[in-house]
């Protein structure tokens, strides 16, 4: 908060001295705001909508692949159990 107050104090002094026009002030405030927003975005490790959608599609495909693998594994287990059951009947 102190940095913000110092910033405002400095801007006020420059305006009073006539060293800053309103256009320059507007540009300075915009640049400061853009810098703050970019810094916050970088801190949160945010991604663009496009990157998010790509990752969402990749995850959906991986989930489908996992489901197919599990189904195949279960089918193989059932087949193995049938074979083992037959072998036990034959030998028993």
Backbone as JSON, one array per atom type, in Angstrom:
{
  "sequence": "XXXXXXXXXXXXXXXXXXXXXXXXXXXXXXXXXXXXXXXXXXXXXXXXXXXXXXXXXXXXXXXXXXXXXXXXXXXXXXXXXXXXXXXXXXXX",
  "N": [[0.84, -1.19, 0.0], [2.0, 1.17, 0.69], [3.77, 1.6, -1.4], [1.98, 2.17, -3.44], [0.89, 4.57, -2.47], [3.19, 6.18, -2.52], [3.64, 6.2, -5.27], [1.36, 7.6, -6.17], [1.83, 10.04, -4.88], [4.2, 10.87, -6.13], [3.32, 11.15, -8.8], [1.41, 13.18, -8.47], [3.05, 15.31, -7.65], [4.59, 15.65, -10.0], [2.6, 16.45, -11.79], [1.76, 18.82, -10.62], [4.05, 20.34, -10.96], [3.95, 20.63, -13.62], [5.18, 18.91, -15.3], [4.07, 16.71, -16.27], [1.64, 15.73, -18.55], [-1.9, 15.26, -19.02], [-2.3, 13.26, -20.88], [0.14, 11.9, -20.84], [0.06, 11.01, -18.24], [-2.14, 9.31, -18.34], [-1.15, 7.37, -20.08], [1.0, 6.42, -18.57], [-0.31, 5.35, -16.33], [-1.8, 3.35, -17.58], [0.28, 1.71, -18.53], [1.44, 0.93, -16.11], [-0.68, -0.48, -15.01], [-1.03, -2.55, -16.92], [1.42, -3.87, -16.58], [1.15, -4.79, -13.93], [-1.06, -6.53, -14.21], [-0.03, -8.43, -16.03], [2.03, -9.48, -14.46], [0.57, -10.66, -12.39], [-0.83, -12.62, -13.83], [1.29, -14.21, -14.68], [2.19, -15.13, -12.19], [0.08, -16.74, -11.39], [0.22, -18.73, -13.22], [-1.45, -18.97, -15.49], [-3.21, -20.13, -18.42], [-3.86, -19.74, -21.94], [-7.14, -19.64, -23.48], [-7.19, -21.2, -25.75], [-5.0, -22.98, -25.33], [-6.01, -24.28, -23.09], [-8.29, -25.58, -24.15], [-7.06, -27.37, -25.91], [-5.65, -29.01, -24.12], [-7.82, -30.06, -22.76], [-9.03, -31.65, -24.74], [-7.0, -33.52, -25.14], [-6.95, -34.79, -22.64], [-9.54, -35.9, -22.62], [-9.33, -37.76, -24.7], [-7.34, -39.44, -23.64], [-8.73, -40.44, -21.43], [-10.72, -41.96, -22.74], [-9.07, -43.86, -23.96], [-8.04, -45.15, -21.68], [-10.37, -46.3, -20.64], [-10.96, -48.11, -22.71], [-8.72, -49.8, -22.57], [-9.08, -50.86, -19.99], [-11.48, -52.28, -20.41], [-10.62, -54.17, -22.27], [-8.73, -55.52, -20.73], [-10.39, -56.61, -18.73], [-11.94, -58.34, -20.31], [-9.98, -60.11, -21.19], [-9.3, -61.24, -18.73], [-11.71, -62.59, -18.14], [-11.76, -64.44, -20.23], [-9.45, -65.9, -19.63], [-10.19, -66.97, -17.16], [-12.27, -68.65, -18.01], [-10.83, -70.49, -19.56], [-9.14, -71.58, -17.61], [-11.05, -72.7, -15.93], [-12.14, -74.71, -17.61], [-9.83, -76.26, -17.94], [-9.48, -77.15, -15.32], [-11.78, -78.71, -15.01], [-11.28, -80.68, -16.86], [-8.96, -81.86, -15.89], [-9.79, -82.61, -13.44]],
  "CA": [[0.0, 0.0, 0.0], [2.9, 2.31, 0.76], [4.28, 1.82, -2.76], [0.9, 2.82, -4.16], [0.83, 5.96, -1.99], [4.37, 6.87, -3.06], [3.39, 6.38, -6.69], [0.4, 8.7, -6.32], [2.49, 11.27, -4.44], [5.13, 11.26, -7.21], [2.53, 11.61, -9.95], [0.83, 14.46, -8.09], [4.13, 16.31, -7.7], [4.94, 15.91, -11.4], [1.5, 17.21, -12.4], [1.81, 20.18, -10.06], [5.18, 21.03, -11.56], [3.69, 20.79, -15.04], [6.06, 18.03, -16.05], [3.27, 15.59, -16.75], [0.34, 16.1, -19.11], [-2.91, 14.23, -18.73], [-2.06, 12.14, -21.82], [1.28, 11.15, -20.31], [-0.41, 10.36, -17.03], [-3.0, 8.21, -18.76], [-0.26, 6.35, -20.63], [1.78, 5.88, -17.45], [-1.21, 4.53, -15.53], [-2.1, 2.16, -18.37], [1.47, 0.85, -18.53], [1.58, 0.37, -14.77], [-1.76, -1.46, -14.86], [-0.68, -3.7, -17.76], [2.52, -4.56, -15.94], [0.6, -5.47, -12.77], [-1.89, -7.63, -14.67], [0.86, -9.45, -16.59], [2.73, -10.11, -13.35], [-0.39, -11.52, -11.71], [-1.1, -13.77, -14.7], [2.46, -15.07, -14.61], [2.23, -15.75, -10.86], [-0.96, -17.77, -11.31], [0.5, -19.72, -14.27], [-2.66, -19.11, -16.29], [-3.01, -20.46, -19.83], [-4.87, -19.15, -22.82], [-8.32, -20.48, -23.74], [-6.79, -22.17, -26.78], [-4.19, -24.01, -24.66], [-6.92, -25.02, -22.21], [-9.12, -26.46, -24.98], [-6.19, -28.44, -26.41], [-5.41, -29.92, -22.99], [-9.1, -30.72, -22.47], [-9.2, -32.69, -25.75], [-6.01, -34.56, -24.86], [-7.42, -35.53, -21.46], [-10.71, -36.68, -23.02], [-8.83, -38.9, -25.48], [-6.66, -40.35, -22.71], [-9.76, -41.12, -20.64], [-11.31, -42.99, -23.61], [-8.06, -44.92, -24.1], [-7.99, -45.89, -20.42], [-11.59, -47.12, -20.58], [-10.8, -49.23, -23.66], [-7.72, -50.71, -22.0], [-9.72, -51.58, -18.87], [-12.44, -53.24, -20.98], [-9.83, -55.24, -22.87], [-8.14, -56.26, -19.62], [-11.47, -57.4, -18.12], [-12.29, -59.39, -21.25], [-8.89, -61.08, -21.13], [-9.45, -61.95, -17.45], [-12.84, -63.5, -18.28], [-11.33, -65.53, -21.11], [-8.49, -66.69, -18.87], [-10.96, -67.73, -16.17], [-12.97, -69.72, -18.74], [-9.82, -71.49, -19.92], [-8.71, -72.23, -16.36], [-12.19, -73.52, -15.49], [-12.17, -75.88, -18.48], [-8.68, -77.1, -17.61], [-9.73, -77.78, -14.03], [-12.8, -79.74, -15.22], [-10.65, -81.78, -17.6], [-7.99, -82.54, -15.03], [-10.38, -82.97, -12.16]],
  "C": [[0.87, 1.24, 0.0], [3.47, 2.64, -0.62], [3.25, 2.57, -3.59], [0.8, 4.29, -3.76], [2.01, 6.77, -2.53], [4.19, 7.17, -4.54], [2.46, 7.57, -6.91], [1.03, 10.04, -5.94], [3.43, 11.78, -5.54], [4.39, 11.8, -8.42], [1.94, 12.99, -9.66], [1.87, 15.58, -8.16], [4.5, 16.66, -9.13], [3.86, 16.73, -12.1], [1.54, 18.66, -11.92], [2.94, 20.99, -10.68], [5.0, 21.24, -13.07], [4.57, 19.9, -15.9], [5.3, 16.85, -16.67], [1.98, 16.13, -17.34], [-0.64, 14.98, -18.8], [-2.74, 13.02, -19.65], [-0.92, 11.27, -21.31], [0.87, 10.37, -19.07], [-1.25, 9.14, -17.38], [-2.13, 7.04, -19.27], [0.53, 5.65, -19.52], [0.92, 4.94, -16.59], [-1.55, 3.24, -16.29], [-0.92, 1.18, -18.36], [1.65, 0.17, -17.17], [0.53, -0.72, -14.54], [-1.46, -2.72, -15.66], [0.42, -4.53, -17.12], [2.02, -5.38, -14.76], [-0.2, -6.71, -13.19], [-1.02, -8.76, -15.22], [1.6, -10.19, -15.48], [1.82, -11.07, -12.59], [-0.67, -12.78, -12.52], [0.07, -14.74, -14.63], [2.56, -15.79, -13.27], [1.23, -16.89, -10.74], [-0.75, -18.88, -12.35], [-0.74, -20.0, -15.11], [-2.3, -19.45, -17.73], [-4.1, -19.82, -20.65], [-6.03, -20.13, -23.0], [-7.96, -21.57, -24.74], [-5.97, -23.32, -26.17], [-5.07, -24.9, -23.78], [-7.75, -26.02, -23.02], [-8.31, -27.63, -25.53], [-5.96, -29.47, -25.31], [-6.68, -30.71, -22.65], [-9.34, -31.87, -23.45], [-8.23, -33.85, -25.51], [-6.46, -35.42, -23.69], [-8.61, -36.41, -21.82], [-10.28, -37.92, -23.8], [-8.14, -39.91, -24.57], [-7.66, -41.11, -21.85], [-10.43, -42.23, -21.45], [-10.35, -44.16, -23.76], [-7.99, -45.78, -22.85], [-9.2, -46.81, -20.29], [-11.47, -48.33, -21.5], [-9.79, -50.25, -23.13], [-8.31, -51.52, -20.86], [-10.7, -52.63, -19.38], [-11.7, -54.45, -21.56], [-9.23, -56.13, -21.78], [-9.19, -57.15, -18.95], [-11.88, -58.56, -19.01], [-11.23, -60.49, -21.23], [-8.96, -61.88, -19.84], [-10.57, -62.99, -17.54], [-12.45, -64.71, -19.13], [-10.36, -66.45, -20.38], [-9.2, -67.55, -17.83], [-11.71, -68.89, -16.83], [-12.01, -70.85, -19.07], [-9.39, -72.28, -18.69], [-9.81, -73.15, -15.83], [-12.27, -74.81, -16.3], [-11.03, -76.84, -18.16], [-8.88, -77.83, -16.28], [-10.76, -78.91, -14.15], [-12.18, -80.97, -15.89], [-9.73, -82.57, -16.69], [-8.62, -83.09, -13.74], [-11.3, -84.08, -12.21]]
}
